[in-house]
Amino acid sequence: MSVQLSEVAQGKYLEVHVSGKLDRETYQRLVPLAEEQIAENGKIRVLFAMHDFHGWDAGALWEDIKFDAKHFSDFERIAIVGERKWERGMAVFCKPFTTASVRYYNDSDIDEAREWLMED
C-alpha cells in the first residue's frame, strides 16, 4: 500500500494518491490529516487519485464509513481520478454519503480534475 498526501491552495485542497489495497492502519494515518484541514479551513476539496488500486480491506472500509458519516457536509468538491471502470462507479456510489459535488476523471485527465477543484 502506498499513499501520498499533499496540501494545495493553503490547505483548502487535499490531494491523495493511493495504490495497492487501503488498510485500516493507513486509513487511520489519513484521517487526522483530513480532519486537521477541515478544522483549519472549513469545507475542503479533495482529489483522490487511484493508481493500481485494489480497494479497501474490511477494517479500512469501516473507518471510511465512520469518517463519511462524521464529515457528511465538510467536503465541497471531490474529484476521483482512476484507471478502471469500477473506479468510475465509486463516484456514483459516494454521492449519497456527502453533500460534495463529486466527479470522476480518467488518469489522463488529472490536470482537468485539478482545475475543477481550483475553480471558484
KESE-982687 format. One record per residue: residue in three letters; x, y, z of N, C-alpha, C in turn. Coordinates in steps of 0.2 Angstrom, whole numbers, plus 2048, in hexadecimal, padded with zeros to 3 digits. Example, Ala and Ser with C-alpha at 12.3 -4.5 7.8 and 13.67 -1.06 7.14 Angstrom:
BEGIN
  residuo  n.X  n.Y  n.Z  ca.X  ca.Y  ca.Z  c.X  c.Y  c.Z
      ALA  842  7E4  827   83E   7EA   827  842  7F0  827
      SER  840  7F5  823   844   7FB   824  840  800  827
# end
This chain:
BEGIN
  residuo  n.X  n.Y  n.Z  ca.X  ca.Y  ca.Z  c.X  c.Y  c.Z
      MET  804  7FA  800   800   800   800  804  806  800
      SER  803  80B  7FC   807   811   7FB  802  817  7FB
      VAL  803  81C  7FF   7FF   822   800  803  828  800
      GLN  801  82D  7FC   805   833   7FC  7FF  839  7FD
      LEU  801  83D  802   7FC   843   803  800  849  802
      SER  7FC  84E  7FF   7FF   855   7FE  7F9  85A  7FF
      GLU  7FB  860  802   7F6   865   803  7F7  86A  7FD
      VAL  7F2  86D  7FB   7F2   871   7F5  7EE  877  7F7
      ALA  7EF  87D  7F5   7EB   883   7F6  7EA  885  7FD
      GLN  7F0  885  801   7F0   887   808  7EB  882  80C
      GLY  7EC  87C  80A   7E8   876   80E  7E1  876  80C
      LYS  7DE  879  807   7D7   879   806  7D6  873  801
      TYR  7DB  870  7FE   7DB   86B   7F9  7E0  866  7FB
      LEU  7DD  85F  7FC   7E2   85A   7FE  7E2  855  7F9
      GLU  7E8  853  7F7   7E9   84E   7F1  7EC  848  7F4
      VAL  7E8  842  7F3   7EA   83C   7F6  7EB  837  7F0
      HIS  7F1  834  7F0   7F3   82F   7EB  7F4  828  7EE
      VAL  7F0  823  7EC   7F0   81C   7EF  7F1  817  7EA
      SER  7F5  812  7EC   7F6   80C   7E8  7F6  806  7EC
      GLY  7F4  800  7EA   7F4   7FA   7EE  7ED  7FA  7F1
      LYS  7ED  7F7  7F7   7E6   7F6   7FB  7E7  7FA  801
      LEU  7E2  7FE  802   7E2   803   808  7E0  7FF  80E
      ASP  7E4  7FF  813   7E3   7FB   81A  7E1  800  81F
      ARG  7DF  7FD  825   7DC   801   82A  7E2  806  82D
      GLU  7E8  803  82E   7EE   807   830  7EF  80D  82C
      THR  7EF  80C  825   7F1   812   821  7EB  817  821
      TYR  7E5  814  821   7DF   819   821  7DF  81D  828
      GLN  7E1  81A  82D   7E2   81E   834  7E7  823  834
      ARG  7EC  822  82F   7F1   828   82E  7EE  82D  82A
      LEU  7EA  82C  826   7E7   831   821  7E2  835  825
      VAL  7DE  832  829   7D8   836   82C  7DA  83C  830
      PRO  7DF  83B  834   7E1   841   838  7E3  847  834
      LEU  7E7  846  82E   7E9   84B   82A  7E3  84E  826
      ALA  7DE  84A  824   7D8   84D   821  7D4  851  826
      GLU  7D3  84F  82C   7D0   852   832  7D3  859  834
      GLU  7DA  859  833   7DE   85F   835  7DC  864  830
      GLN  7DC  862  829   7DA   867   824  7D3  86A  825
      ILE  7CE  865  826   7C7   867   827  7C7  86C  82D
      ALA  7CA  86B  833   7CA   86F   839  7CD  876  837
      GLU  7D2  876  833   7D6   87D   831  7D2  881  82C
      ASN  7CF  87D  827   7CC   880   821  7C5  880  820
      GLY  7C1  87C  824   7BA   87B   823  7BA  876  81D
      LYS  7B5  877  819   7B4   872   813  7BB  872  80F
      ILE  7BD  86C  80D   7C3   86B   809  7C1  867  802
      ARG  7C5  867  7FE   7C5   864   7F7  7CA  85E  7F7
      VAL  7C8  859  7F4   7CD   853   7F4  7CE  850  7ED
      LEU  7D4  84E  7EB   7D5   84B   7E5  7D8  844  7E8
      PHE  7D4  83E  7E6   7D6   838   7E8  7D8  834  7E2
      ALA  7DE  833  7E1   7E1   830   7DB  7E3  829  7DD
      MET  7E1  824  7D9   7E2   81D   7DA  7E6  81A  7D4
      HIS  7EC  817  7D6   7F0   814   7D1  7F1  80D  7D3
      ASP  7F0  808  7CF   7F0   801   7D1  7ED  800  7D8
      PHE  7E7  803  7D8   7E3   802   7DF  7DF  7FC  7DF
      HIS  7DF  7F9  7E5   7DB   7F3   7E6  7D6  7F3  7EB
      GLY  7D4  7F9  7ED   7CF   7FA   7F2  7D1  7FA  7F9
      TRP  7CC  7F9  7FD   7CD   7FA   805  7CC  7F3  807
      ASP  7D0  7F1  80D   7CF   7EB   811  7C9  7ED  815
      ALA  7C6  7E8  819   7C0   7E9   81D  7C1  7EF  822
      GLY  7C7  7EF  825   7C8   7F3   82B  7C8  7FB  828
      ALA  7CC  7FC  822   7CC   802   81F  7C5  804  81D
      LEU  7C1  800  81A   7BA   801   818  7B6  804  81E
      TRP  7B7  801  823   7B3   803   829  7B5  80A  82B
      GLU  7BC  80B  82C   7BE   812   82D  7BC  817  828
      ASP  7BB  815  822   7B9   81A   81D  7B2  81B  81E
      ILE  7AD  816  820   7A6   818   821  7A5  81C  827
      LYS  7A9  81B  82C   7A9   81F   832  7AB  827  831
      PHE  7B0  827  82D   7B3   82E   82B  7AE  832  827
      ASP  7AB  82E  822   7A6   831   81D  7A0  833  821
      ALA  79D  830  826   798   832   82A  799  838  82E
      LYS  79F  838  831   7A1   83E   835  7A2  844  831
      HIS  7A5  843  82B   7A6   849   827  7A2  84A  821
      PHE  79C  848  822   797   848   81C  797  84F  818
      SER  797  854  81C   797   85B   818  79D  85F  818
      ASP  7A3  85C  81A   7A9   85F   81A  7AD  85F  814
      PHE  7AB  85C  80F   7AE   85C   808  7AA  860  803
      GLU  7AE  865  800   7AA   869   7FA  7AA  865  7F4
      ARG  7B0  863  7F2   7B1   85F   7EB  7B6  859  7EC
      ILE  7B4  854  7E9   7B8   84E   7E9  7B9  84C  7E2
      ALA  7C0  84B  7E0   7C1   849   7D9  7C5  842  7DA
      ILE  7C2  83D  7D7   7C4   836   7D7  7C8  835  7D1
      VAL  7CE  833  7D1   7D2   832   7CB  7D4  82B  7CB
      GLY  7D3  827  7C5   7D4   820   7C5  7D6  81E  7BE
      GLU  7D7  817  7BE   7D8   814   7B8  7D4  80E  7B6
      ARG  7CF  80D  7BA   7CA   807   7B8  7C3  809  7B9
      LYS  7BF  805  7B6   7B8   806   7B6  7B5  806  7BD
      TRP  7B7  802  7C1   7B4   801   7C8  7B5  807  7CC
      GLU  7BB  80B  7CA   7BD   811   7CE  7B8  816  7CC
      ARG  7B6  816  7C6   7B1   81B   7C3  7AA  81A  7C7
      GLY  7A9  814  7C9   7A3   813   7CD  7A3  815  7D4
      MET  7A9  816  7D6   7AA   819   7DD  7A7  820  7DE
      ALA  7A8  824  7D8   7A6   82A   7D8  79E  82B  7D9
      VAL  79B  826  7D6   793   825   7D7  792  823  7DE
      PHE  795  81E  7E0   794   81B   7E7  795  820  7EC
      CYS  79A  824  7EC   79C   829   7F1  796  82E  7F2
      LYS  793  830  7ED   78E   836   7ED  789  836  7F3
      PRO  786  830  7F5   782   830   7FB  785  832  801
      PHE  78C  831  802   78F   831   808  792  838  809
      THR  791  83D  805   794   844   805  790  849  802
      THR  790  84F  804   78D   855   801  791  858  7FB
      ALA  797  855  7FB   79C   857   7F6  79A  856  7EF
      SER  79C  85A  7EA   79C   859   7E3  7A1  854  7E2
      VAL  79F  84E  7DF   7A4   849   7DD  7A5  847  7D6
      ARG  7AB  847  7D3   7AC   846   7CC  7B1  841  7CB
      TYR  7B1  83D  7C6   7B6   838   7C4  7BA  83A  7BE
      TYR  7C0  839  7BE   7C5   83B   7B9  7C9  835  7B7
      ASN  7CB  833  7B1   7D0   82E   7AF  7D7  831  7B1
      ASP  7DB  82C  7B2   7E2   82E   7B4  7E5  833  7B0
      SER  7E4  833  7A9   7E7   837   7A4  7E4  83F  7A5
      ASP  7DE  83F  7A9   7DB   846   7AA  7DC  849  7B1
      ILE  7E2  847  7B4   7E3   849   7BB  7E4  851  7BB
      ASP  7E7  854  7B6   7E7   85B   7B6  7E1  85E  7B6
      GLU  7DC  85C  7B2   7D5   85E   7B2  7D2  85E  7B9
      ALA  7D3  858  7BC   7D0   857   7C3  7D3  85D  7C8
      ARG  7D9  85E  7C7   7DC   863   7CB  7D9  86A  7CA
      GLU  7D8  86B  7C3   7D5   872   7C2  7CE  873  7C4
      TRP  7CA  86D  7C4   7C4   86E   7C7  7C4  86F  7CE
      LEU  7C8  86C  7D2   7C9   86D   7D9  7CB  874  7DB
      MET  7CF  877  7D6   7D1   87E   7D8  7CC  883  7D6
      GLU  7C7  882  7D2   7C2   887   7D0  7BE  88A  7D6
      ASP  7BC  890  7D5   7B8   893   7DA  7B1  891  7D9
# end
